[in-house]
């Protein structure tokens, strides 16, 4: 795990990965033209990730109370650029105004949302309502399947989980970011989606695959301009 040059450290807790497989034409026009849609066995994938951010701090600084924890919902698909695989975020909702403003300055598509997460005996209720849009996401979930384990290289699980680059746009410029962390250790999950109007694909339905990870420490690196 390469950590030199990171600018922010976070811990992600109670992470739910809900994955939908889609036809490529459902997704291709939703990503920037500079990016190539990454496919697994001919299918595109969309993932929604509710989780808790904790222990957030900037390099060389301690954790700052009221700035070090919040809730977040990510919506992403899988892309390639010049042979490098990564993710493209359709949206990133958070209930933490300073983080939303800072991320938007850095050209990431964060939006302010009202989010709650209730946990009882490893059963989670997550609710997200966007403040300035009408999007809503609500899910109940609990981990199942025994201890969390890493995925096998070449498997769909590994393809979906082990992504360490992200791409975003700043006007005409394509930006690339990097994240570093140990391999994901996940188990299965039982879930019930109660509402989902945040997905950019209206007919997503029920996810075909889900993963749960209890905790992940991650190091975030600055964005850089890449050629289109």
Secondary structure, DSSP 4 states (H G I P E B T S, - for coil): ---TTEEEEEEEEEEEEEEEEE-HHHHGGGS-TTSEEP-BTTBEEEEEEEEEEEEEEETTS---TTSS-EEEEEEEEEEEETTEEEEEEEEEEES-HHHHHHHHHTT--EEEEEEEEEEETTEEEEEEEESSS--EEEEEEEEEEEEEEPPPTTSHHHHHH---EEEEEETTEEEEEEEE-PPP-EEEEEEEEEEE--SSSTT--S-SEEEEEEEEEEEEE--EEE--
